[in-house]
Amino acid sequence: MQSEYLLEKKSGYINFTISGPYNAVKFHCYAKIIAETCGKEKLNRVLVNALNVKGTDLSILERYFIGEKIAELLPAIKIAVVWPEKDINKFAETVALNRGAFINVIGDVEKAKKWLMSSV
């Protein structure tokens, strides 16, 4: 089984839900899909829900590459990532922030939406 995604346009943001096993190649492609969708829809906010992804305890190196890809492809997009709380260590977030991205990795969907829609 491969990871899959569902893209939905919501009021003021794109909801990007991922499910299935973690796959590095697919995840790196997701940033490009998100960038293209935001451009097409003229939106600059994305909620990425990865709570249904299996294998989310990623290596430091993989987190580094994800952070780099987010900063490279999504520099003008505010991104709230909902990740299983037990596997959050903020490393990918820090890498992305240090390269100019605007991202917050959170373990709760409602808190992520609140942050995403805030003016900060």
N, C-alpha and C positions, 0 to 999 in steps of 0.2 A: 504494500500500500504506500502511495506517495502522499506528501502533504498537498492539501488543496486550499483554495481561498475563495471567499465570497466577498464581493465588492458591492457596497450599497451607498447611494448618495443620501445623506441625511440633511437636516436643516443646519447649514453652516459648516458641515464637515463630511469627509468620506469615512465610512466604517469599513475596515478591512479585517475580516475574520479569517484566521488560519486554523486548520485542523489537520490531524494526522501526524506521522513521525517527522521529527526535525530532519531537514535535508539542506545542507549548506548551499548547494548549487541553486536550489529553488529559492531559498531565502535571499540570496544575492540578487536574483531576478525580481523579487517582490518590490525592491526599492525602485527599480525602473518602472514597473507597472504602476506603482503609487504616484510617481512623478508624472507620468503620462496622463493618468486619470485626473490628477489635480489640475494640470494644465488645461485639459479638455473641459473640465467642469468649472474652471476658474475659481477653485477653492484652495486655501492654503492651510487647512487643518485636517489632520488624519488621526483616527483612533484605530490602532492596530490591536486586535484582540487575539492573543496567542494562548489563551487558557486551555484550549483543547489540543495543544501540540504535545506530543510525547517526546521525551528526551531533551528537556530544556536545561539540563545542567551542563552547559557548554564549557569548553575549555577557554582559558584566558585568550589564547591565540584566536580562536573563532570569534569570541566577543570583540576582540580588537578589529578584526576584518569587518564585522557587521557595523561597528561604530564608524569606521572609515567610509564604508559604502553609503551609509546614511548621510554623513556629512557631504560626501561627494555629489550624490544625486538628489538630495532633498534639503539644500541649504536654506531655502526660503519657506519651508513648510514646518508648521508647528505640529509635533508628533507626540501623541500619548501612546505608549506601548503598555498593554496589560499583559504581564508575564506571570507565570506561577510564582507566588511570593517566596516559596522555599528556594527558588533558584535565582532570585534577584541579588546581584552584588554590585550593580551600578557601573561596572567597568565599561561596557559598550556605550552606555550613556555618557560617561566621562570622556571617552575617546571622541565621540560625536560632538559633544559640547566644546571640547578643546579645539575642534576644527571648524567651529562656527554653526553647528546645527542647533536647533531648538527642540529638545526632546526631554521627556520625563518617562521613566520606566516605573510602573506602579503595579501593585498586585490586585487592585480592585477596580472594576469597570466604572462604577459611579464616581469614585474619586478621580479617575482618569478623565471622564467626561467633564467634570467640574473644572479641573485644571485646563483642559483643552479649550473650553469655552471662555475661560477667564481672560481679562484684557492683558495680563502679564505675559 
